[in-house]
């Protein structure tokens, strides 16, 4: 379970870094990064709950 959560966090970190490098000069940059952070938090929580119930 921990491996899946760590892999998930690394993928999201890569997506956030890629998005920040691509749209860093856009006026809505902070909103995009905030949405990605909230998306990661929700998806990580759902994954944790799913894998916890599966055990």
Phi, psi and omega in degrees: 000318182295325180296320180294317180293322178292317177299319177299315180295321179293320178296314179296322178298319177297318178296317180294318178295318178296315179296320181292327178285330181279324185239027183298333182262004180281144182296334182264021184303314183294327178293316179299314180295322177296317179295318178296321179294318178294320178299318177297315182299314180295314182294322177294320178294317178295320179296316179298314181296319180296314181289330178291318179289332182290332180295000000 
